[in-house]
Amino acid sequence: DLKASGHNQPQTIHVTIEAMKLALADRDVYYGDPLFVEVPLEQLLSPSYAELRRPLIDAQKASLVQRPGDPRRAVAVLGEAETRSGLGSAARDTTTCLAADAAGNVLAATPSGWSGVLAGKTGVWLGTRLQSFNLWPNHPNVIEPGKRPRITLTPTIVTKAGRPSLAISVAGGDGQDQATLQLLVSHIDFSLAPAQSVTALRFGTNHHVGSFRQAKPELGSLLIYKTAGEDLVSDLEQRGHKVQRAGPPLWAPSAIVIDRDDNRLEGAGDPLAGRHAAGW
């Protein structure tokens, strides 16, 4: 419980959601197959661009618009992103996979794409990730022959002094990055063990173009557990968030902490999401 550790829970959730909205707005405008388009990744990840975008976060009020920036020209706001609408659908075919051994090997994977069909008796599975492309001319993620679509799969390994110290895998479509960020903050900033971070109160937003069939953004949305306290929800609503109760679980995380100094591995998965840890 982060609140018990002395931090302002509503403020933390509010600021985190607002930061995720800005990052997802950039994702919707710039991400695509780097073999086909020039993705300004270095600028998007630069501390100077983060500092440029930081003042866009109102500490008391939720944003109800998409605000991509212009990392190439170091401009904080490119302009309101064009709203695209589609059929929309939720991805429910992803799982999680983390492993670490005594030799120092660490694996983080997020297997997905099982909603396709098997090609006869070949054993070859034909996936359905083409639905993550769009048909918008000149967009980085527009469909083209031989091109890979922008996908949501983001297994994560954090290193410390050049060695893996934390591994995270999350299933849940566009919620993967959002849940991963919360696990990173829980462990790095609040020193929570994996069993605590994967079961802590989770929250998220659909303030972005959906990665499956390009569902239009739900501007200002804030998803949060049904178990969240009324005072917390009321505080967030007063800031302008359009709160929607959800889950638990909200997405499906798992994590492993690797402590080489103490020769210790500590892992956990959210049991409400069917995730579990085992040792051998």
N, C-alpha and C positions, 0 to 999 in steps of 0.2 A: 504494500500500500504506500504509494509515493507521498500521499498526504500525511501519513504518520511520520514520514521522515522530515517533515517540516517545510515542504515546499507548497506553493500555492497551486493546488490542483486545477481549478478552473482556468487560471492564467496560463499554466503549462499547456493544457489541452488547446486553448484558444490560439496561442502563439504557434504551436506545432501545426495545427490545422491550416492557419494562414500561410505558414512557410510551405506546406505541402501544396497548397493551391498555386503558389507562384511557380514551384518546380514542375508541377503537372501541366501548367499553361505552357511552359517552355517545351516540355516533352511533346505536347500536341502540335507545336509549330515546327520543331527542328529535328526530331528523331526520325531516322530512316536508315536503310542499309548503307553503310559507309563506302561500299564499293560502287554505289550509284550516285550518292549525293555527298556533299561536303557538310558534315555535321560539326558545328563549332564546339567540339567537346572540351578542348583546352580552356576556351573562354567561359563555357558554361560552368566548369568546375573550379574556376579561379577564385581565390579569396576576394579579389577586387570586385568581381561581378556580384558575389554574395553581399559585400558591403554596399554596393550600389542598389541592390534590390531590398536590402533590409529595411530601409525607411518606409517602404510601401506597406509594411505590416503595422496596422493600427492596433495598439495594445488593448483597446477597449471595444472595437467595432469590427464585425465580420465583413469581409468583402463579398459582394454579390455579383462581381464581374470577373471575367478571365483577363489576366494581365500578363501576357508574355512580354519578355524584354527583348532587347537587341544586343546580344553578347558581342557580336562582331564590331559594333560601333560604340560599345560601352554605354548604351542608353538603357535606363531603368525600365521603361515601358514602351513596347513596340506599338501598342494600340489594342483595343479589345479584339480578342480572337473571334474569327467568324464562327458562328454557331452552326454546326452541321447536325442534321438529324438522320437517324436510321432506325432500323427495327429494334436493335438492342437485344442482348442476351447475356446471361451470366455463364461464366466458365465454371464447370463443376467436375473437371476431369483431371485435375492436377494433384500430385502428391509431393511429399518432401523426403529428402534423403541426406543424412549427415553421417560421417564416420571419421574416427580418429584412432590411431594405433600408437603403440609404445615406441615405434621407430620415428615418430614425428610426422607421419603422413596424415593429411587432413583432406577430406572430400566434402564438398557442398554441392548438391544438385537439386534440381526441381523438375523431375520428369513430368511431362505433360503431353497433350495432344491425342488422348485416347478416344476422342469423340468421332474419329474417322472410321474407316473400314479396312478390313484385311483384304489384301489383293490375292484372292483365291487361296491356294495352298502354298504360296511363296514365303509366308512369314513376314512379308513386307507390309508395314502399316502405313496407310495413306492418311496423313494428318489433315487437319482442317484450319491450319493457321493462315491460309489465304484470306480468311474473313477479317483478319487484322489489317489488311491493306485497305486503302480507300480509293475512290475514283476521281479525286479532285486534282485537276491539271496543275502541274508544277509543284505539287506538295512533295516533301521528302519521302513520304510513305505511300505515294500513289503506286498502284500495281504496274509492274513491268516484267517482261520475260527474264527469268533467271535471277530475280531480285528476292531478297529475304525480307519478310515483313517485320516491322517493329513489334516486339513481343514483350510480354509482362514478366517473363521468367528472370529472376534476379537473385540466384543463390549468392551468398556473401561470405567472404573470409576476411577477417580483420587481422593485420599483422602488428606485432610489437617487437622492436629490435630485429626486424627481418624474419621473425618466426610467427606462425599462426597462433593467435591467442583467442579467437572467437569465430565460430562458424554459425551461420543462420540460414535456414531454408523456410520459406512460407508458401503455402498454397492459397490461391484466392484471387486470381485475375488481377484487376487494377488495384487490389488491396495489398499486393505483395510488397511493393516499395513502402507503402504506408506502415504496414505492420513491422517490416524490417527496421525502419527508422525508429519506431517505438522501442523495439528490443535493443537497438544500439544505445539509445538514450538511457534506457533502464539499466543496462550493464555498465556503460562507460561513465555516465554522469551520476547515477544513483547507486551503483555497486550492487545491484540486485543479482541474486543467483538465477541461473536459467529457470529453475522451477517457479520462481517468483515472476520473472519477466514474461514467461509465456502464458501465465494465467492472470496477469494484471489487467485492470480495466482497459479495454481497447476502444479506439475510436477511429474515424476516418471520414472521407468525403467522396462524393461523386461529382465534385466541381471540376470536371474534366471531360473531354471527349472519350467515350468508351472505346476500349481496345478491341471489342468484339462487335462488328457490324456498326461501329461508329455511333453508338447511342449518344444523343445530345447531352451536354452538361446539365446537371441539376445544380444550378447556381446557388451558393450559400448553404448547401446541404452539409449536415454533420451527423454521421452515424455514430451511435454510442450504445453500449450495453443497456439492456432493459433494467439491469440491476443498479445502474447509476443513480445516486441519490437525487431527490427532488431539488434540493438546494443547488447542487451542481448543474443540473439541467436548466433550472431557472436562470442561473447566472449566465450560462451560455446563450440562452434565448434572449436575454436582455442585451447581449452584445450583438445581436442580429443574426445569429446562426439559426438555420432552419433544422431543428433537431429531429432526428428520426431514431426511435428505439429499435435496436436490432440485437439478435443473438442473446446471450452467448451460445456458440462461439462466433466471433467476427473474424473470419479468415483462420488459417491453420498454421501456426508457427511451431518451429522446433529450434533448439539452440544447443551448442556445445561450447563450454569454456575450456581452454587448454592452458594449464599452468605447468610449464616445463620446469620451473624452479622447484616446485613442490612435487613434481612428477604426478600430477593429478588431472584427471579428466572429469568434468561435471556436465551432464547433459540432461535435457528434459524436453518433452513435447506437451502441448496443451491437450490434456485428456478429454476435454469437452469436444475437441475437434478430431478425436481419434488418433492423436499423435502420442507416441511413447518412446522411451529410451531403454536400451538394454546394453549390458556389458558381457564380454566373453574373454 
